Amino acid sequence: KSNVETYGQHKDGRLIPVTVSLTNHEHANGKLLIGTFRDLTKQRQTEREALKAREMMVGDSVAESASQDMLRYVEHEVRQPLNGIMGNLDLLADDLGVDEKDLKPEVCRERA
């Protein structure tokens, strides 16, 4: 028994994917060669849809990952200068002998 995938011509004239299976069969009158043709159109359609769905899932995953990377980058770029400002305010509060919670922008400008 052997199977071969190829294309066959549908009765409407278009080419379709098919599997051709051939089997030898011993019969009282001699050997018979039995052939079957199986239309693979629906199977190929299902495979394409599954591949497309998988690609969309991967694409969504990549987009989500890129979005998360961008968010982490922006968060870092915003947090880093703010941490510097907060550190400087701590130092200024120590120098002025006040609690950092009591520091207001106006006070910082006046005493800097």
C-alpha positions in Angstrom: 0.0 0.0 0.0 1.3 3.4 -0.9 0.0 7.0 -0.5 1.0 9.9 -2.6 -0.2 13.5 -2.2 -0.7 15.3 -5.5 -3.3 17.4 -7.3 -6.3 16.1 -9.2 -8.8 17.9 -11.4 -12.2 18.4 -9.9 -15.2 18.0 -12.1 -15.6 21.8 -12.2 -12.1 22.0 -13.7 -10.2 23.4 -10.8 -7.2 21.6 -9.3 -7.6 20.2 -5.8 -5.1 18.5 -3.4 -5.7 14.8 -3.2 -4.2 11.7 -1.6 -3.9 8.7 -4.0 -3.7 5.3 -2.3 -2.9 2.2 -4.2 -3.2 -1.3 -2.8 -2.4 -4.7 -4.4 -5.0 -7.3 -3.8 -4.8 -11.0 -4.6 -8.0 -12.3 -6.1 -9.0 -15.7 -7.5 -8.9 -14.2 -11.0 -5.5 -12.6 -10.4 -4.0 -9.5 -8.9 -6.1 -6.4 -8.5 -4.8 -2.9 -8.1 -7.2 -0.8 -6.0 -6.8 2.9 -6.1 -8.6 5.5 -4.0 -8.5 9.3 -4.2 -9.3 11.4 -1.2 -10.0 15.1 -1.5 -7.8 17.1 0.9 -9.4 20.5 0.3 -11.1 20.7 3.7 -8.0 19.3 5.5 -5.8 21.9 3.9 -8.3 24.7 4.7 -8.3 23.6 8.4 -4.5 23.5 8.4 -4.4 27.0 7.0 -6.9 28.3 9.5 -4.9 26.6 12.4 -1.7 28.2 11.1 -3.3 31.6 10.8 -4.7 31.3 14.4 -1.3 30.3 15.7 0.4 33.2 13.9 -2.1 35.6 15.3 -1.5 34.2 18.8 2.2 34.6 18.3 1.7 38.1 16.8 -0.4 39.1 19.8 2.2 37.7 22.1 4.9 39.6 20.4 2.9 42.8 20.4 2.1 42.3 24.1 5.7 41.7 24.9 6.8 44.8 23.0 4.1 46.8 24.8 5.4 45.6 28.2 9.0 46.4 27.2 8.0 49.9 26.2 6.1 50.4 29.4 9.1 49.2 31.5 11.3 51.6 29.5 9.1 54.6 30.0 8.6 53.7 33.7 12.4 53.6 34.1 12.9 56.8 32.2 10.4 58.6 34.4 11.4 57.0 37.7 15.1 57.6 37.4 14.9 61.4 37.4 12.2 61.4 40.1 14.5 59.2 42.3 17.2 61.8 41.7 14.9 64.6 42.7 13.7 62.8 45.8 17.3 62.1 46.8 18.2 65.7 46.4 15.2 66.7 48.5 16.3 64.4 51.2 19.8 66.0 51.2 18.3 69.5 51.2 15.9 68.5 54.1 18.9 67.3 56.1 20.9 70.5 55.3 18.0 72.7 56.3 17.1 70.6 59.4 13.5 70.1 58.3 11.4 67.0 57.7 11.3 66.2 54.0 7.5 66.1 54.1 7.5 69.8 55.0 9.5 70.8 51.9 7.5 72.6 49.3 8.8 73.7 45.9 8.8 77.3 47.0 10.8 76.6 50.2 13.4 74.6 48.1 13.8 77.5 45.6 14.2 80.1 48.4 16.8 78.2 50.3 18.7 76.6 47.5 
